[in-house]
Amino acid sequence: MSTTEAKLKVVLDTNVILFDAQAIFKFDGADIYIPVSVIEEIDRFKRDTGENGRNARQFSRFIDELRGQGKLLEGVKPANAKSKMFVMTDRDTSVLPVDFDLQKADNRILASALSLKKQFPDCQVDLISKDINLRIKADIYNVVARDYEPDNVNIDEMYDGYRELELTPAEIDKFYTERFFQVDESFRLVPNEYIVMRNKSNPSHSALGRFSQNEGGMVPLKIHDNIWGIHPRNMEQSFAFDALLNPDIQLVSLVGKAGTGKTLLALAAGLLLTLDESKFQRLLVSRPIFPMGKDIGYLPGDINEKLNPWMQPIFDNVDFLMGADTSHKKAAGRTQELMNQGLLNIEPLTYIRGRSIPHQYLIVDESQNLTPHELKTIITRAGQGTKVILTGDCYQIDNPYLDSSTSGLTYCVERFKGVSIAAHVTLRKGERSQLAELASNVL
């Protein structure tokens, strides 16, 4: 074996490339092997209009560029890379049991990994796949198999957006009086982190605030008593409204289980800022299209009729807000009229690539179903004067290629932690109904 040969050999499964076309660059110092069975599977996705199709086409273009630099079977070193990339033929399939169906690409990919182990006994061979069953089979045959988790975030350790601090009664009273409490670096607060200030001797004596990096201390929340018939029912909802209504915060992420009010709070704040205060030109609400359970297939009608079932949860919330305060000048029955006037727009995320969205209040609902790359694409569409709201439940992911640690929402929360124009709140208490809260906790 050559002294320059990498000690780590990585075999990539198809689902890894469909999840992230840049995965081939994420194993620094390792030789990357792409079985020809993967190329064959990738070819089936190249005409897909979604993220899978884009990743498939991007990967194919890169492999084609490498093909011009040398023979893929012998390995080609990409520019600035420390190791080579190989496209390998299906290796000796006799290493698999006779009852393994060789018509299945997963089994041929496993055979490729086993063949590499046999060819390079002094090297470590890792099979990277997001397919649990393939990882199980690989483990049985003593092949190191790992999930692909780029920059993964442990959901249990994800930033909550707020914390409790114990202060003296005098310090809390001073905060109420001066509406400011200066803090030093020993508190280790991050910009726009929300604080529950509690009395050391009397926990019921407390105050809520937000750490302002610009002012160098904690400031009181800006809370409206009634926002389109909605008022905060708990501490976390108060934090959420403060972030949603703060003009200095351009990105807000709201994470919580079903019934905590994520979407309703975002819509109420959006209606206030767009229709009542005219701080934004339009309220734009969007969500990814992923079915829960088995898909019912194609839907008839024009684009609006096709989208209605997917967007019905948004319509339900808007209709509720329109009728929540019957004395309001924008009372019930105006939802369709607002859409006709262009003040309210509800659409899918499918066609957002390439757009520029200035001076709008953009709500991305169910964003836990988006990959980090998809969320980056959406947020980078925000033009001057646009505010982006991400809502989602990281425990209810319908995207088959994502889990709570690889969701774009958890990734975004951690990456924007400490950024002065971003805020995050984790909502924990359900307010939809007693039944909904009980179901979230016990089922």
N, C-alpha and C positions, 0 to 999 in steps of 0.2 A: 504494500500500500504506500502511495506517495506521501511524503511528509507534509505536503500542502493539503492533503485530503481532510475534509471535515470529519471530526469524530462523531458528530450527531447527524443522523439521516432522518429526515422528516417526510412522511408520506401524507399528502393532503387528500381528504375526502371531498366529494363534489359539494356537499352542503356547506363546507367551510368557505369555498370560493363564492358560492351563491350568497352567503351571508356577508362576505367582505372580500372583494376582488383584490384588495391590498394585502390580504393575508400572506401572500407569497413573500412579502418583504418583512414580515413580523418575526422571523426566526433568524436573528442575526448570528452568523457564524455556522449555520447548519446548511447542509446540502438538501435542497428541496426536490422531492420526487413526485411527479404527477403521473399516475397510471393512465394508460391510454383509455381505459374504461371511464375515467373521469372526463376526458376530452369528449368522449362519445355522449355522456350524459349532459355535459355543458351545452353541446350542440342543440339539444332539445329545448333549451331555454332561451336561445339567442333572439327569438322573435317575441318573447314575452314583453309586455309593455310596462311591467312593474319593476321593482328593485332587483328581483332575480334576473330579469332580462338585461338590465343595465350592467349588473356585475358580470354576467356571462359574456356580454359583448366586450366589456373592458378587458377581461381576462384573456379572451381570444385575441384581441388586438396586441396585447403585450407578448403573448406566446409567438405570434406571427413575427413581431419585431425581433425576438430572440432567434427565430429560425433563420433570419438573414445574417446572423452573426456566427453561426456554426451549427453543428449537428446536435439536435436536441437529445438524441439517444446517448451521445457521448458527454453531454453536459455543456451548458453555456453560462458564462459568468456575466450577469447584468452589470451595467455601469455602477461604480462605487460600491459594489457588493463584495463580501469577503468569501463567498462560496458560490457554488454552481447550482444551476437549476436543470433538472432532467425531466424529459417526458419518456417514460419507460413503457415498454411493451408488457403485456400480461405475462408474468413470469411462470415458473414451474407450478402448475396447478395441482401436481401430485402431492404437494405438501398438505393439502386439505383432505378431510375425510371424504369418502365416496358418497356419503349422503348429503353433502353440500351441493346445492344447485349452482352450477357454474354459469347459468344464464343470468344470475343476479350479479349486478355490478359490485355490490358490497362484498360478496365472497371473493371476487377476482381482485378487488383492492386489498383485502386481507391476505390473499395469496402473494401479492406483490410485496407486502411488508415482511411476510415470512421468508420470501426469497432473498430479500435484502439482508435479513438477519443471517441467513446461511452464507451469503456472499461476503459480508463484512462482519465476521465474528468478533472482531475487536472494537466495533463501533456500537453505539446505542442507536436503535431504530425506534422512532416514535410514530405512531399512527394518530393523526389529528382528525377528529370527526365530531360532529354534533349529533350523530346517530347513537343513541344509548345502546341499542342492541348490537351494533357493530363493535362498540367499545367492549361490551360484555364478551362477545366471541373472541375478540383480540386478546383479552385478558386470559381466557381459557387456554389459549395457545401461546401464552408467555410473551405476548407483544405489548409493549408499553403503549397504552391508548389514553389519550387525553382529550377533553373537550376544548374547543377553541373559545377562549374567553379573553378578548383583548380589553385591557383596562377595565376588567370586571369589578363590580362594586358589590360588596356584601350588603344585602338589603337590610340586615339587622344592624349594620353599623352606618347606615346612610344618615347623612346630616338631617336633623329634624327641623332646623331653622329657628329653634328657640331653646332656651334653657332657664333654669331657676337659679337665682342668686339670693343668698341670705344677707340681709342688710339690717342695720340697727333701726329702731323706731325713728330716731332723729334723722337718719339718712333718707328714709322713706318720706317722712314729713317734709324734708327739704326738697325732695323731688316734686311733691305735690305743690309746694309753694313757689318754687322757682321754675318748675316745668323743665328741669334739666338736672342731670347728675353726671358730673365729670368722672371718668374712669381712666385708669392707667393701664399699662401693658400687662400688668399682673392678672387682669381679668381674662385676657386672651380671647376677647370677643372678635367676631368677624363682621364686616360691614353688613348692615341691615339684618343682623341677628336680633330676634325678639327676646325680651327678658321678662321673666316673672320675678319681681322683687318681693321677697317675703321677710316678714319680721322674725328675727331669731327666736324671740320669746312668745310671739303670738302669730302663728301662721295665717290666721284669717286677716291680719293687717298686711295688705299687699298692694302692689301697684304693677301696671303693665307698661312696658316701654320698648323702644327700639334703639339699637346702637347706631348712631350716626357717625360715620367716619369723618365726614366733613366738619362736624361740630365737636368731635372728640369726646362724646359722651352719650348718655341715654336721653332720649326725647320721648314725650308722650305720644300715644297713638292718635291718629286723625280718624275718628270714627263718626260716621253719620248715623243718626238714630233710625232713619227710615230710608232705605234705598229701594225704590220701586216696590214698596210693601214688605221688604226684607230687612230684618235687623239681626245682628250677630247673636247667636244663642249660647255661645261658649267662648272661652278664651282664644281657642285656635281660629275660630271664625273672625274674631276681632283682629287678630294678626293678619288674616288673609285680606280682609277689607282694607286695612291700612296699606298693605303692599299693592293691592289692586288700584287704589285711588291715589297713590303717591306718584306725582308726575316725574320725579327723579329716578324712579325704578322702571326700567324698560323691559325687563324680563322677570316674570313671576312664574314659579312652578308650585302647583298645589297637588299634593299626593295624599291619598287617603282611601279607605275602603268605601264600599257602596253606601250611599245615604249620608255622607258627611257634609255634603253641600258644595263640593268642588265646582261643578258646572254651574249650578244655580247662582253661587256667589259671583263667579266670573261674569256671567251674563248680566246680572243685576248691576254690577259696577260698570260694565260696558255700555249698557243702556243709559245709565246716568251720565257718563262722560261723553257719550256720542250724541244722544238725542236731547238731553236737558242742558248740558253745559257746552256742547259743540266743540269739545277739545280734540275730537277726532272726526274725520270726514265720514267714516263708515265703520260699522261693527261687522267684522268678518269672522264667521264661525266655521270651522272645518274639522273633519275627523277622518282617520284612515278607515278603509272599508275592509273589515275582517268579520266574518260571521262567527257567532257563538254556536258551536255544534256543527252539524252537517249543513252545508250550503244548500239552498233550495234551487239553485241553478239560475239561469238567465231570467231577467224580469222584463215584461213587455213595456211598450210605450217609449216616449221621448226621454231625454236625459233627466228631466225633472221628475218624471214618473218613476224612472228607474231608481233615482236617488232617494225618493220619499221614505221607503222603509228603513234605509240606513240612517237618514237624518231625522227620523221621527223623535228620538230622544231630545234633540235640540229644539224641535218645534214644540214638544210638550213643555219644556222648561220656559221657552219664550212666551207661549200662551198663558202659562201659569203666572208669569211676571206681569203680563199685560193686564190680567184680571186680578192680581193680588191687591191692588189699591184702586178701587172703582172710582175714587174721587180724582185720580190722576188724570192729567190732560191727555195722556197717551193711553187711555184705558183699553179694555178688551176689544177685540175685533180688528186691531190695527196691524197684526203681524204681516199679513199678505200685502197690505198697503205700504208698509215700511220697506218690504222687499221690492215692490214695484217702483218705489221712489229711489231705490239704490242705497238707502241708509242702513239696511240690514241685508247681509248676504250670507247664505248658508250653502257651502259647497264642499266637495271631496278634495283630498290632497293630491289626487292623481295628476292634475295638470299644473301644479305649482312651480315645477322646475322652470327656470328661466324668467320668472316674473319678478317684478319689483313692486313692493307694496308699501307706499309712503302714506303717512298720516292716517293710519288705520289701527283699530283695536282688534288684534288678531287672537282668537281663542282656538287652540289646538286641543280638541277633546280626545280622550282615550289615547293619549300620546304614549302610553306604555307599550303599545303595539308597534312602535317605530324603532328602527335601528338607530344607532348613533349617527350613521352617515345620513339617514333620512332626516333626522332632526336638525343636523347641521345644514342640510339643504334648505329646510324650511326657515330656520332662524336667519340664515344669510339672505333671505328674500326681503327681510324687513328694511324698508327705506327710512328716510328721515321722518322723525315724528311718529313712528309706529311703536306700539307696545305689544309684546307677545306674551300670551298666557298659556302655559302648559298645564293640563289637568290629566290625572290618570290614577289608576290603582295598580301598583306593581305586582299584586297578587292575583290579578285577573288578566292574564296575557293570552290572547287568542292567536298570536303569530307563532306558528310551529317552530320557527327558528330562533325564538327568543325565550329567555326566562328572566326572573327578577334581577339577576346579576348582570345580564347582558343587554337589558332594555335600554333604549336611548334615553328614556326618562331618568333612570337612576344615574346613568352616565352624565347627563346634562346637569343634574342636581349637584353632583360632586365637582364637576369641572367649573361651574359658576359659583361655587362656594367661595366667599371672600371677595367677589367682584362687586364694586360699588354701585353698579346699575342693575343688580340682580337681587332677588329675594326669594326665599323658599319657605313654605309652611307645610308641615305634615299634620293633617287633620285626623284625629283618632276617634272622636265621639260622634256617633251617628245621630242625625236629627230628623231623618225622613219619617220614621214611625217607630213605635216600640217593637213591632213585629220585625221590621227590617233590621233594626239594631240587634235584636236577639238572633236573627238568622245569620248575620255577619259574624257573630261571636261563637255560636254553637255548631254551625254546620261546616 
